[in-house]
Amino acid sequence: MDSFDHPSGLRVRIDRARCVCSETCASLAPQTFETDEQGLVRLLDGGSDPEAAIRTAVAACPVQAISIETPGVPS
């Protein structure tokens, strides 16, 4: 599982094994997510989309391949 820490404090995680190549995340938060040559989600270094865009992309993933954690908030 790949992850990165967004400047807002969120930890964004992706599970490429669950990805079904919908590319919804990359269209909603293109500075944070992209799809690779196989069509699977990949995190971009220093993802700079606003927190709201990342949360929207997470909610829109049809297979929950992306998750977020907020420090201090139980998952």
C-alpha positions as a Markdown table, in Angstrom:
| # | Residue | x | y | z |
|---|---|---|---|---|
| 1 | Met | 0.0 | 0.0 | 0.0 |
| 2 | Asp | 1.4 | 3.4 | -1.0 |
| 3 | Ser | 0.8 | 6.5 | 1.1 |
| 4 | Phe | 1.8 | 10.1 | 1.5 |
| 5 | Asp | 1.1 | 12.9 | 4.0 |
| 6 | His | -0.8 | 15.9 | 2.6 |
| 7 | Pro | 0.1 | 19.3 | 4.0 |
| 8 | Ser | -3.3 | 19.5 | 5.7 |
| 9 | Gly | -2.3 | 16.5 | 7.9 |
| 10 | Leu | -4.2 | 13.8 | 6.1 |
| 11 | Arg | -2.4 | 10.6 | 5.3 |
| 12 | Val | -3.6 | 9.4 | 1.9 |
| 13 | Arg | -3.3 | 5.7 | 1.1 |
| 14 | Ile | -3.8 | 3.7 | -2.1 |
| 15 | Asp | -4.2 | 0.0 | -2.6 |
| 16 | Arg | -3.3 | -0.6 | -6.2 |
| 17 | Ala | -4.4 | -4.2 | -5.9 |
| 18 | Arg | -8.0 | -3.0 | -5.5 |
| 19 | Cys | -7.8 | -0.4 | -8.3 |
| 20 | Val | -10.1 | -1.0 | -11.3 |
| 21 | Cys | -8.8 | 1.8 | -13.5 |
| 22 | Ser | -11.8 | 4.1 | -13.3 |
| 23 | Glu | -9.5 | 7.1 | -13.3 |
| 24 | Thr | -12.1 | 9.0 | -11.3 |
| 25 | Cys | -9.5 | 10.0 | -8.7 |
| 26 | Ala | -7.1 | 11.5 | -11.3 |
| 27 | Ser | -10.0 | 13.5 | -12.8 |
| 28 | Leu | -11.1 | 14.9 | -9.4 |
| 29 | Ala | -7.7 | 15.5 | -7.8 |
| 30 | Pro | -5.1 | 15.6 | -10.7 |
| 31 | Gln | -2.3 | 17.1 | -8.6 |
| 32 | Thr | -2.5 | 14.2 | -6.2 |
| 33 | Phe | -3.4 | 11.1 | -8.3 |
| 34 | Glu | -2.5 | 9.9 | -11.7 |
| 35 | Thr | -2.9 | 6.6 | -13.6 |
| 36 | Asp | 0.1 | 4.7 | -14.8 |
| 37 | Glu | 0.7 | 2.9 | -18.0 |
| 38 | Gln | -1.5 | 0.0 | -16.7 |
| 39 | Gly | -4.3 | 2.4 | -15.8 |
| 40 | Leu | -3.7 | 1.9 | -12.0 |
| 41 | Val | -3.8 | 4.8 | -9.5 |
| 42 | Arg | -0.5 | 6.3 | -8.4 |
| 43 | Leu | 0.2 | 9.0 | -5.9 |
| 44 | Leu | 2.1 | 12.0 | -7.2 |
| 45 | Asp | 4.9 | 13.4 | -5.1 |
| 46 | Gly | 3.8 | 16.4 | -3.1 |
| 47 | Gly | 0.1 | 16.1 | -4.0 |
| 48 | Ser | -1.1 | 19.6 | -3.9 |
| 49 | Asp | -4.9 | 19.4 | -4.4 |
| 50 | Pro | -7.0 | 20.9 | -1.7 |
| 51 | Glu | -8.1 | 18.6 | 1.0 |
| 52 | Ala | -11.8 | 18.8 | -0.2 |
| 53 | Ala | -10.7 | 17.5 | -3.7 |
| 54 | Ile | -8.9 | 14.6 | -2.2 |
| 55 | Arg | -11.8 | 13.7 | 0.1 |
| 56 | Thr | -14.1 | 13.9 | -3.0 |
| 57 | Ala | -11.8 | 11.6 | -4.9 |
| 58 | Val | -11.7 | 9.1 | -2.0 |
| 59 | Ala | -15.5 | 9.1 | -1.8 |
| 60 | Ala | -15.9 | 8.6 | -5.5 |
| 61 | Cys | -13.6 | 5.6 | -5.8 |
| 62 | Pro | -15.9 | 2.7 | -6.9 |
| 63 | Val | -13.8 | 0.1 | -5.1 |
| 64 | Gln | -12.5 | 2.0 | -2.1 |
| 65 | Ala | -8.9 | 1.7 | -3.3 |
| 66 | Ile | -8.1 | 5.0 | -1.7 |
| 67 | Ser | -8.4 | 5.9 | 1.9 |
| 68 | Ile | -7.4 | 8.7 | 4.2 |
| 69 | Glu | -6.5 | 9.0 | 7.8 |
| 70 | Thr | -6.7 | 12.1 | 10.0 |
| 71 | Pro | -4.2 | 12.1 | 12.8 |
| 72 | Gly | -5.9 | 12.0 | 16.2 |
| 73 | Val | -9.2 | 10.7 | 14.7 |
| 74 | Pro | -9.9 | 6.9 | 15.0 |
| 75 | Ser | -10.3 | 5.2 | 11.6 |
